[in-house]
Amino acid sequence: MWASTLVADGKVYVGTNRGHLCILAASREKRVISTIRLDSDIAATPIAANGVLYIATMRKLYALQKAP
């Protein structure tokens, strides 16, 4: 990992230097909610703002939002 984790909305967001975004339950229960493979290494801490999750890789900036 090259960056810090983000804790938001009851989840822990972890970006790896292998390009995986792991979403974990932020509770005593050790559970992986989801793992997403992105285009390249995740270079910065994920940021949550106004209902959007921003993730910067070495090649792109992703903005993820729940479908309405």
N, CA, C and O atoms as a Maestro MAE file, in Angstrom:
{
 s_m_m2io_version
 :::
 2.0.0
}

f_m_ct {
 s_m_title
 :::
 protein
 m_atom[272] {
  # First column is atom index #
  i_m_mmod_type
  r_m_x_coord
  r_m_y_coord
  r_m_z_coord
  i_m_residue_number
  s_m_chain_name
  s_m_pdb_residue_name
  s_m_pdb_atom_name
  i_m_atomic_number
  :::
  1 25 0.833 -1.182 0.000 1 A "MET " " N  " 7
  2 3 0.000 0.000 0.000 1 A "MET " " CA " 6
  3 2 0.875 1.241 0.000 1 A "MET " " C  " 6
  4 15 1.901 1.302 0.677 1 A "MET " " O  " 8
  5 25 0.446 2.231 -0.776 2 A "TRP " " N  " 7
  6 3 1.160 3.502 -0.830 2 A "TRP " " CA " 6
  7 2 0.402 4.623 -0.144 2 A "TRP " " C  " 6
  8 15 0.932 5.723 0.012 2 A "TRP " " O  " 8
  9 25 -0.833 4.361 0.269 3 A "ALA " " N  " 7
  10 3 -1.667 5.417 0.839 3 A "ALA " " CA " 6
  11 2 -2.427 4.896 2.053 3 A "ALA " " C  " 6
  12 15 -2.414 3.703 2.354 3 A "ALA " " O  " 8
  13 25 -3.079 5.807 2.730 4 A "SER " " N  " 7
  14 3 -3.881 5.452 3.896 4 A "SER " " CA " 6
  15 2 -5.200 4.839 3.475 4 A "SER " " C  " 6
  16 15 -5.603 4.921 2.314 4 A "SER " " O  " 8
  17 25 -5.860 4.230 4.433 5 A "THR " " N  " 7
  18 3 -7.195 3.702 4.190 5 A "THR " " CA " 6
  19 2 -8.214 4.812 4.421 5 A "THR " " C  " 6
  20 15 -7.898 5.838 5.023 5 A "THR " " O  " 8
  21 25 -9.422 4.603 3.946 6 A "LEU " " N  " 7
  22 3 -10.538 5.522 4.181 6 A "LEU " " CA " 6
  23 2 -11.615 4.742 4.911 6 A "LEU " " C  " 6
  24 15 -11.970 3.636 4.504 6 A "LEU " " O  " 8
  25 25 -12.135 5.313 5.987 7 A "VAL " " N  " 7
  26 3 -13.277 4.730 6.684 7 A "VAL " " CA " 6
  27 2 -14.454 5.667 6.469 7 A "VAL " " C  " 6
  28 15 -14.414 6.827 6.879 7 A "VAL " " O  " 8
  29 25 -15.506 5.161 5.823 8 A "ALA " " N  " 7
  30 3 -16.691 5.971 5.540 8 A "ALA " " CA " 6
  31 2 -17.889 5.049 5.356 8 A "ALA " " C  " 6
  32 15 -17.769 3.954 4.808 8 A "ALA " " O  " 8
  33 25 -19.043 5.509 5.821 9 A "ASP " " N  " 7
  34 3 -20.298 4.792 5.594 9 A "ASP " " CA " 6
  35 2 -20.251 3.346 6.092 9 A "ASP " " C  " 6
  36 15 -20.840 2.457 5.477 9 A "ASP " " O  " 8
  37 25 -19.551 3.112 7.203 10 A "GLY " " N  " 7
  38 3 -19.481 1.767 7.768 10 A "GLY " " CA " 6
  39 2 -18.591 0.804 7.008 10 A "GLY " " C  " 6
  40 15 -18.681 -0.411 7.186 10 A "GLY " " O  " 8
  41 25 -17.728 1.351 6.157 11 A "LYS " " N  " 7
  42 3 -16.821 0.511 5.364 11 A "LYS " " CA " 6
  43 2 -15.397 1.044 5.436 11 A "LYS " " C  " 6
  44 15 -15.171 2.222 5.713 11 A "LYS " " O  " 8
  45 25 -14.435 0.147 5.179 12 A "VAL " " N  " 7
  46 3 -13.028 0.528 5.080 12 A "VAL " " CA " 6
  47 2 -12.612 0.311 3.629 12 A "VAL " " C  " 6
  48 15 -12.781 -0.778 3.079 12 A "VAL " " O  " 8
  49 25 -12.065 1.365 3.015 13 A "TYR " " N  " 7
  50 3 -11.623 1.313 1.619 13 A "TYR " " CA " 6
  51 2 -10.105 1.269 1.608 13 A "TYR " " C  " 6
  52 15 -9.446 2.146 2.167 13 A "TYR " " O  " 8
  53 25 -9.546 0.231 0.963 14 A "VAL " " N  " 7
  54 3 -8.112 0.023 0.925 14 A "VAL " " CA " 6
  55 2 -7.666 -0.093 -0.531 14 A "VAL " " C  " 6
  56 15 -8.143 -0.959 -1.264 14 A "VAL " " O  " 8
  57 25 -6.753 0.778 -0.945 15 A "GLY " " N  " 7
  58 3 -6.193 0.707 -2.287 15 A "GLY " " CA " 6
  59 2 -4.802 0.097 -2.227 15 A "GLY " " C  " 6
  60 15 -4.000 0.460 -1.367 15 A "GLY " " O  " 8
  61 25 -4.512 -0.823 -3.131 16 A "THR " " N  " 7
  62 3 -3.214 -1.507 -3.101 16 A "THR " " CA " 6
  63 2 -2.318 -1.053 -4.250 16 A "THR " " C  " 6
  64 15 -2.778 -0.473 -5.233 16 A "THR " " O  " 8
  65 25 -1.040 -1.331 -4.097 17 A "ASN " " N  " 7
  66 3 -0.094 -1.000 -5.166 17 A "ASN " " CA " 6
  67 2 -0.157 -2.010 -6.314 17 A "ASN " " C  " 6
  68 15 0.653 -1.941 -7.239 17 A "ASN " " O  " 8
  69 25 -1.089 -2.928 -6.266 18 A "ARG " " N  " 7
  70 3 -1.342 -3.855 -7.377 18 A "ARG " " CA " 6
  71 2 -2.636 -3.526 -8.100 18 A "ARG " " C  " 6
  72 15 -3.083 -4.277 -8.967 18 A "ARG " " O  " 8
  73 25 -3.245 -2.381 -7.734 19 A "GLY " " N  " 7
  74 3 -4.431 -1.928 -8.437 19 A "GLY " " CA " 6
  75 2 -5.749 -2.491 -7.960 19 A "GLY " " C  " 6
  76 15 -6.740 -2.442 -8.688 19 A "GLY " " O  " 8
  77 25 -5.782 -3.026 -6.749 20 A "HIS " " N  " 7
  78 3 -7.032 -3.548 -6.202 20 A "HIS " " CA " 6
  79 2 -7.614 -2.555 -5.204 20 A "HIS " " C  " 6
  80 15 -6.894 -2.018 -4.361 20 A "HIS " " O  " 8
  81 25 -8.908 -2.314 -5.300 21 A "LEU " " N  " 7
  82 3 -9.627 -1.555 -4.289 21 A "LEU " " CA " 6
  83 2 -10.427 -2.572 -3.493 21 A "LEU " " C  " 6
  84 15 -11.332 -3.217 -4.021 21 A "LEU " " O  " 8
  85 25 -10.087 -2.708 -2.220 22 A "CYS " " N  " 7
  86 3 -10.784 -3.654 -1.351 22 A "CYS " " CA " 6
  87 2 -11.729 -2.869 -0.451 22 A "CYS " " C  " 6
  88 15 -11.350 -1.856 0.136 22 A "CYS " " O  " 8
  89 25 -12.960 -3.349 -0.351 23 A "ILE " " N  " 7
  90 3 -13.955 -2.725 0.514 23 A "ILE " " CA " 6
  91 2 -14.287 -3.739 1.597 23 A "ILE " " C  " 6
  92 15 -14.754 -4.843 1.314 23 A "ILE " " O  " 8
  93 25 -14.036 -3.344 2.846 24 A "LEU " " N  " 7
  94 3 -14.188 -4.230 3.989 24 A "LEU " " CA " 6
  95 2 -15.260 -3.697 4.930 24 A "LEU " " C  " 6
  96 15 -15.516 -2.494 4.962 24 A "LEU " " O  " 8
  97 25 -15.885 -4.581 5.691 25 A "ALA " " N  " 7
  98 3 -16.844 -4.161 6.702 25 A "ALA " " CA " 6
  99 2 -16.073 -3.500 7.843 25 A "ALA " " C  " 6
  100 15 -15.076 -4.045 8.316 25 A "ALA " " O  " 8
  101 25 -16.531 -2.328 8.287 26 A "ALA " " N  " 7
  102 3 -15.882 -1.614 9.388 26 A "ALA " " CA " 6
  103 2 -16.553 -2.024 10.693 26 A "ALA " " C  " 6
  104 15 -17.236 -1.224 11.332 26 A "ALA " " O  " 8
  105 25 -16.348 -3.281 11.078 27 A "SER " " N  " 7
  106 3 -16.938 -3.814 12.299 27 A "SER " " CA " 6
  107 2 -16.014 -4.898 12.848 27 A "SER " " C  " 6
  108 15 -14.964 -5.188 12.275 27 A "SER " " O  " 8
  109 25 -16.412 -5.474 13.940 28 A "ARG " " N  " 7
  110 3 -15.603 -6.562 14.512 28 A "ARG " " CA " 6
  111 2 -15.585 -7.778 13.587 28 A "ARG " " C  " 6
  112 15 -14.655 -8.584 13.606 28 A "ARG " " O  " 8
  113 25 -16.620 -7.884 12.791 29 A "GLU " " N  " 7
  114 3 -16.723 -8.978 11.822 29 A "GLU " " CA " 6
  115 2 -15.697 -8.755 10.716 29 A "GLU " " C  " 6
  116 15 -15.697 -7.702 10.078 29 A "GLU " " O  " 8
  117 25 -14.839 -9.713 10.487 30 A "LYS " " N  " 7
  118 3 -13.819 -9.598 9.429 30 A "LYS " " CA " 6
  119 2 -14.425 -10.116 8.135 30 A "LYS " " C  " 6
  120 15 -14.503 -11.323 7.902 30 A "LYS " " O  " 8
  121 25 -14.861 -9.153 7.279 31 A "ARG " " N  " 7
  122 3 -15.561 -9.556 6.064 31 A "ARG " " CA " 6
  123 2 -15.191 -8.639 4.907 31 A "ARG " " C  " 6
  124 15 -15.218 -7.415 5.036 31 A "ARG " " O  " 8
  125 25 -14.843 -9.249 3.770 32 A "VAL " " N  " 7
  126 3 -14.585 -8.493 2.545 32 A "VAL " " CA " 6
  127 2 -15.922 -8.316 1.841 32 A "VAL " " C  " 6
  128 15 -16.595 -9.295 1.517 32 A "VAL " " O  " 8
  129 25 -16.302 -7.065 1.607 33 A "ILE " " N  " 7
  130 3 -17.551 -6.780 0.911 33 A "ILE " " CA " 6
  131 2 -17.350 -6.904 -0.594 33 A "ILE " " C  " 6
  132 15 -18.178 -7.484 -1.297 33 A "ILE " " O  " 8
  133 25 -16.234 -6.349 -1.082 34 A "SER " " N  " 7
  134 3 -15.974 -6.375 -2.518 34 A "SER " " CA " 6
  135 2 -14.502 -6.090 -2.790 34 A "SER " " C  " 6
  136 15 -13.823 -5.448 -1.988 34 A "SER " " O  " 8
  137 25 -14.023 -6.570 -3.920 35 A "THR " " N  " 7
  138 3 -12.690 -6.226 -4.421 35 A "THR " " CA " 6
  139 2 -12.839 -5.859 -5.886 35 A "THR " " C  " 6
  140 15 -13.441 -6.598 -6.665 35 A "THR " " O  " 8
  141 25 -12.286 -4.713 -6.254 36 A "ILE " " N  " 7
  142 3 -12.392 -4.209 -7.623 36 A "ILE " " CA " 6
  143 2 -10.988 -4.060 -8.187 36 A "ILE " " C  " 6
  144 15 -10.119 -3.471 -7.545 36 A "ILE " " O  " 8
  145 25 -10.764 -4.586 -9.375 37 A "ARG " " N  " 7
  146 3 -9.459 -4.458 -10.055 37 A "ARG " " CA " 6
  147 2 -9.519 -3.237 -10.957 37 A "ARG " " C  " 6
  148 15 -10.367 -3.161 -11.846 37 A "ARG " " O  " 8
  149 25 -8.621 -2.278 -10.734 38 A "LEU " " N  " 7
  150 3 -8.546 -1.069 -11.550 38 A "LEU " " CA " 6
  151 2 -7.385 -1.176 -12.529 38 A "LEU " " C  " 6
  152 15 -6.674 -2.181 -12.541 38 A "LEU " " O  " 8
  153 25 -7.187 -0.143 -13.354 39 A "ASP " " N  " 7
  154 3 -6.242 -0.189 -14.473 39 A "ASP " " CA " 6
  155 2 -4.770 -0.228 -14.063 39 A "ASP " " C  " 6
  156 15 -3.940 -0.736 -14.817 39 A "ASP " " O  " 8
  157 25 -4.431 0.300 -12.877 40 A "SER " " N  " 7
  158 3 -3.026 0.327 -12.451 40 A "SER " " CA " 6
  159 2 -2.953 0.566 -10.950 40 A "SER " " C  " 6
  160 15 -3.978 0.599 -10.269 40 A "SER " " O  " 8
  161 25 -1.743 0.733 -10.439 41 A "ASP " " N  " 7
  162 3 -1.521 0.931 -9.008 41 A "ASP " " CA " 6
  163 2 -2.359 2.089 -8.473 41 A "ASP " " C  " 6
  164 15 -2.510 3.114 -9.139 41 A "ASP " " O  " 8
  165 25 -2.902 1.922 -7.268 42 A "ILE " " N  " 7
  166 3 -3.648 3.001 -6.626 42 A "ILE " " CA " 6
  167 2 -2.646 3.857 -5.880 42 A "ILE " " C  " 6
  168 15 -1.953 3.385 -4.978 42 A "ILE " " O  " 8
  169 25 -2.576 5.125 -6.266 43 A "ALA " " N  " 7
  170 3 -1.489 6.003 -5.833 43 A "ALA " " CA " 6
  171 2 -1.846 6.930 -4.689 43 A "ALA " " C  " 6
  172 15 -0.961 7.608 -4.166 43 A "ALA " " O  " 8
  173 25 -3.108 6.989 -4.274 44 A "ALA " " N  " 7
  174 3 -3.509 7.938 -3.248 44 A "ALA " " CA " 6
  175 2 -4.633 7.360 -2.400 44 A "ALA " " C  " 6
  176 15 -5.273 6.377 -2.775 44 A "ALA " " O  " 8
  177 25 -4.859 7.980 -1.265 45 A "THR " " N  " 7
  178 3 -5.949 7.585 -0.380 45 A "THR " " CA " 6
  179 2 -7.286 7.844 -1.068 45 A "THR " " C  " 6
  180 15 -7.478 8.925 -1.624 45 A "THR " " O  " 8
  181 25 -8.213 6.891 -1.049 46 A "PRO " " N  " 7
  182 3 -9.545 7.159 -1.599 46 A "PRO " " CA " 6
  183 2 -10.194 8.314 -0.834 46 A "PRO " " C  " 6
  184 15 -9.954 8.489 0.361 46 A "PRO " " O  " 8
  185 25 -11.016 9.097 -1.530 47 A "ILE " " N  " 7
  186 3 -11.686 10.251 -0.938 47 A "ILE " " CA " 6
  187 2 -13.184 10.111 -1.175 47 A "ILE " " C  " 6
  188 15 -13.607 9.779 -2.283 47 A "ILE " " O  " 8
  189 25 -13.992 10.362 -0.143 48 A "ALA " " N  " 7
  190 3 -15.447 10.370 -0.273 48 A "ALA " " CA " 6
  191 2 -15.941 11.793 -0.073 48 A "ALA " " C  " 6
  192 15 -15.600 12.443 0.915 48 A "ALA " " O  " 8
  193 25 -16.752 12.280 -1.022 49 A "ALA " " N  " 7
  194 3 -17.317 13.619 -0.925 49 A "ALA " " CA " 6
  195 2 -18.644 13.671 -1.669 49 A "ALA " " C  " 6
  196 15 -18.730 13.268 -2.829 49 A "ALA " " O  " 8
  197 25 -19.678 14.168 -0.999 50 A "ASN " " N  " 7
  198 3 -20.992 14.372 -1.623 50 A "ASN " " CA " 6
  199 2 -21.537 13.128 -2.315 50 A "ASN " " C  " 6
  200 15 -22.103 13.215 -3.405 50 A "ASN " " O  " 8
  201 25 -21.366 11.977 -1.683 51 A "GLY " " N  " 7
  202 3 -21.903 10.740 -2.229 51 A "GLY " " CA " 6
  203 2 -21.094 10.122 -3.348 51 A "GLY " " C  " 6
  204 15 -21.559 9.186 -3.999 51 A "GLY " " O  " 8
  205 25 -19.882 10.629 -3.588 52 A "VAL " " N  " 7
  206 3 -19.014 10.110 -4.643 52 A "VAL " " CA " 6
  207 2 -17.720 9.610 -4.014 52 A "VAL " " C  " 6
  208 15 -17.168 10.268 -3.132 52 A "VAL " " O  " 8
  209 25 -17.231 8.457 -4.453 53 A "LEU " " N  " 7
  210 3 -15.946 7.914 -4.009 53 A "LEU " " CA " 6
  211 2 -14.931 8.141 -5.121 53 A "LEU " " C  " 6
  212 15 -15.108 7.657 -6.239 53 A "LEU " " O  " 8
  213 25 -13.869 8.879 -4.814 54 A "TYR " " N  " 7
  214 3 -12.819 9.184 -5.790 54 A "TYR " " CA " 6
  215 2 -11.612 8.308 -5.512 54 A "TYR " " C  " 6
  216 15 -11.159 8.194 -4.373 54 A "TYR " " O  " 8
  217 25 -11.090 7.683 -6.578 55 A "ILE " " N  " 7
  218 3 -9.920 6.820 -6.458 55 A "ILE " " CA " 6
  219 2 -8.942 7.192 -7.558 55 A "ILE " " C  " 6
  220 15 -9.288 7.176 -8.739 55 A "ILE " " O  " 8
  221 25 -7.719 7.528 -7.168 56 A "ALA " " N  " 7
  222 3 -6.684 7.886 -8.141 56 A "ALA " " CA " 6
  223 2 -5.727 6.718 -8.317 56 A "ALA " " C  " 6
  224 15 -5.151 6.216 -7.352 56 A "ALA " " O  " 8
  225 25 -5.565 6.294 -9.573 57 A "THR " " N  " 7
  226 3 -4.549 5.297 -9.887 57 A "THR " " CA " 6
  227 2 -3.389 6.037 -10.553 57 A "THR " " C  " 6
  228 15 -3.430 7.259 -10.690 57 A "THR " " O  " 8
  229 25 -2.378 5.314 -10.958 58 A "MET " " N  " 7
  230 3 -1.245 5.937 -11.632 58 A "MET " " CA " 6
  231 2 -1.627 6.442 -13.031 58 A "MET " " C  " 6
  232 15 -0.876 7.210 -13.632 58 A "MET " " O  " 8
  233 25 -2.787 6.020 -13.555 59 A "ARG " " N  " 7
  234 3 -3.190 6.403 -14.909 59 A "ARG " " CA " 6
  235 2 -4.477 7.217 -14.986 59 A "ARG " " C  " 6
  236 15 -4.633 8.035 -15.893 59 A "ARG " " O  " 8
  237 25 -5.409 7.006 -14.043 60 A "LYS " " N  " 7
  238 3 -6.732 7.630 -14.144 60 A "LYS " " CA " 6
  239 2 -7.250 8.053 -12.775 60 A "LYS " " C  " 6
  240 15 -6.761 7.612 -11.734 60 A "LYS " " O  " 8
  241 25 -8.260 8.929 -12.812 61 A "LEU " " N  " 7
  242 3 -9.016 9.284 -11.622 61 A "LEU " " CA " 6
  243 2 -10.422 8.736 -11.814 61 A "LEU " " C  " 6
  244 15 -11.092 9.078 -12.789 61 A "LEU " " O  " 8
  245 25 -10.874 7.891 -10.896 62 A "TYR " " N  " 7
  246 3 -12.207 7.301 -10.973 62 A "TYR " " CA " 6
  247 2 -13.132 8.027 -9.996 62 A "TYR " " C  " 6
  248 15 -12.715 8.404 -8.901 62 A "TYR " " O  " 8
  249 25 -14.370 8.218 -10.393 63 A "ALA " " N  " 7
  250 3 -15.412 8.769 -9.529 63 A "ALA " " CA " 6
  251 2 -16.555 7.764 -9.535 63 A "ALA " " C  " 6
  252 15 -17.223 7.585 -10.554 63 A "ALA " " O  " 8
  253 25 -16.781 7.111 -8.405 64 A "LEU " " N  " 7
  254 3 -17.807 6.069 -8.301 64 A "LEU " " CA " 6
  255 2 -18.974 6.594 -7.488 64 A "LEU " " C  " 6
  256 15 -18.789 7.200 -6.433 64 A "LEU " " O  " 8
  257 25 -20.188 6.352 -7.994 65 A "GLN " " N  " 7
  258 3 -21.379 6.814 -7.321 65 A "GLN " " CA " 6
  259 2 -22.445 5.737 -7.433 65 A "GLN " " C  " 6
  260 15 -22.523 5.040 -8.445 65 A "GLN " " O  " 8
  261 25 -23.270 5.596 -6.396 66 A "LYS " " N  " 7
  262 3 -24.372 4.640 -6.430 66 A "LYS " " CA " 6
  263 2 -25.343 5.010 -7.532 66 A "LYS " " C  " 6
  264 15 -25.603 6.188 -7.774 66 A "LYS " " O  " 8
  265 25 -25.874 4.006 -8.194 67 A "ALA " " N  " 7
  266 3 -26.901 4.262 -9.213 67 A "ALA " " CA " 6
  267 2 -28.166 4.752 -8.516 67 A "ALA " " C  " 6
  268 15 -28.482 4.293 -7.418 67 A "ALA " " O  " 8
  269 25 -28.897 5.682 -9.141 68 A "PRO " " N  " 7
  270 3 -30.124 6.205 -8.498 68 A "PRO " " CA " 6
  271 2 -31.209 5.183 -8.394 68 A "PRO " " C  " 6
  272 15 -32.288 5.478 -7.880 68 A "PRO " " O  " 8
  :::
 }
 m_bond[271] {
  # First column is bond index #
  i_m_from
  i_m_to
  i_m_order
  :::
  1 1 2 1
  2 2 3 1
  3 3 4 2
  4 3 5 1
  5 5 6 1
  6 6 7 1
  7 7 8 2
  8 7 9 1
  9 9 10 1
  10 10 11 1
  11 11 12 2
  12 11 13 1
  13 13 14 1
  14 14 15 1
  15 15 16 2
  16 15 17 1
  17 17 18 1
  18 18 19 1
  19 19 20 2
  20 19 21 1
  21 21 22 1
  22 22 23 1
  23 23 24 2
  24 23 25 1
  25 25 26 1
  26 26 27 1
  27 27 28 2
  28 27 29 1
  29 29 30 1
  30 30 31 1
  31 31 32 2
  32 31 33 1
  33 33 34 1
  34 34 35 1
  35 35 36 2
  36 35 37 1
  37 37 38 1
  38 38 39 1
  39 39 40 2
  40 39 41 1
  41 41 42 1
  42 42 43 1
  43 43 44 2
  44 43 45 1
  45 45 46 1
  46 46 47 1
  47 47 48 2
  48 47 49 1
  49 49 50 1
  50 50 51 1
  51 51 52 2
  52 51 53 1
  53 53 54 1
  54 54 55 1
  55 55 56 2
  56 55 57 1
  57 57 58 1
  58 58 59 1
  59 59 60 2
  60 59 61 1
  61 61 62 1
  62 62 63 1
  63 63 64 2
  64 63 65 1
  65 65 66 1
  66 66 67 1
  67 67 68 2
  68 67 69 1
  69 69 70 1
  70 70 71 1
  71 71 72 2
  72 71 73 1
  73 73 74 1
  74 74 75 1
  75 75 76 2
  76 75 77 1
  77 77 78 1
  78 78 79 1
  79 79 80 2
  80 79 81 1
  81 81 82 1
  82 82 83 1
  83 83 84 2
  84 83 85 1
  85 85 86 1
  86 86 87 1
  87 87 88 2
  88 87 89 1
  89 89 90 1
  90 90 91 1
  91 91 92 2
  92 91 93 1
  93 93 94 1
  94 94 95 1
  95 95 96 2
  96 95 97 1
  97 97 98 1
  98 98 99 1
  99 99 100 2
  100 99 101 1
  101 101 102 1
  102 102 103 1
  103 103 104 2
  104 103 105 1
  105 105 106 1
  106 106 107 1
  107 107 108 2
  108 107 109 1
  109 109 110 1
  110 110 111 1
  111 111 112 2
  112 111 113 1
  113 113 114 1
  114 114 115 1
  115 115 116 2
  116 115 117 1
  117 117 118 1
  118 118 119 1
  119 119 120 2
  120 119 121 1
  121 121 122 1
  122 122 123 1
  123 123 124 2
  124 123 125 1
  125 125 126 1
  126 126 127 1
  127 127 128 2
  128 127 129 1
  129 129 130 1
  130 130 131 1
  131 131 132 2
  132 131 133 1
  133 133 134 1
  134 134 135 1
  135 135 136 2
  136 135 137 1
  137 137 138 1
  138 138 139 1
  139 139 140 2
  140 139 141 1
  141 141 142 1
  142 142 143 1
  143 143 144 2
  144 143 145 1
  145 145 146 1
  146 146 147 1
  147 147 148 2
  148 147 149 1
  149 149 150 1
  150 150 151 1
  151 151 152 2
  152 151 153 1
  153 153 154 1
  154 154 155 1
  155 155 156 2
  156 155 157 1
  157 157 158 1
  158 158 159 1
  159 159 160 2
  160 159 161 1
  161 161 162 1
  162 162 163 1
  163 163 164 2
  164 163 165 1
  165 165 166 1
  166 166 167 1
  167 167 168 2
  168 167 169 1
  169 169 170 1
  170 170 171 1
  171 171 172 2
  172 171 173 1
  173 173 174 1
  174 174 175 1
  175 175 176 2
  176 175 177 1
  177 177 178 1
  178 178 179 1
  179 179 180 2
  180 179 181 1
  181 181 182 1
  182 182 183 1
  183 183 184 2
  184 183 185 1
  185 185 186 1
  186 186 187 1
  187 187 188 2
  188 187 189 1
  189 189 190 1
  190 190 191 1
  191 191 192 2
  192 191 193 1
  193 193 194 1
  194 194 195 1
  195 195 196 2
  196 195 197 1
  197 197 198 1
  198 198 199 1
  199 199 200 2
  200 199 201 1
  201 201 202 1
  202 202 203 1
  203 203 204 2
  204 203 205 1
  205 205 206 1
  206 206 207 1
  207 207 208 2
  208 207 209 1
  209 209 210 1
  210 210 211 1
  211 211 212 2
  212 211 213 1
  213 213 214 1
  214 214 215 1
  215 215 216 2
  216 215 217 1
  217 217 218 1
  218 218 219 1
  219 219 220 2
  220 219 221 1
  221 221 222 1
  222 222 223 1
  223 223 224 2
  224 223 225 1
  225 225 226 1
  226 226 227 1
  227 227 228 2
  228 227 229 1
  229 229 230 1
  230 230 231 1
  231 231 232 2
  232 231 233 1
  233 233 234 1
  234 234 235 1
  235 235 236 2
  236 235 237 1
  237 237 238 1
  238 238 239 1
  239 239 240 2
  240 239 241 1
  241 241 242 1
  242 242 243 1
  243 243 244 2
  244 243 245 1
  245 245 246 1
  246 246 247 1
  247 247 248 2
  248 247 249 1
  249 249 250 1
  250 250 251 1
  251 251 252 2
  252 251 253 1
  253 253 254 1
  254 254 255 1
  255 255 256 2
  256 255 257 1
  257 257 258 1
  258 258 259 1
  259 259 260 2
  260 259 261 1
  261 261 262 1
  262 262 263 1
  263 263 264 2
  264 263 265 1
  265 265 266 1
  266 266 267 1
  267 267 268 2
  268 267 269 1
  269 269 270 1
  270 270 271 1
  271 271 272 2
  :::
 }
}
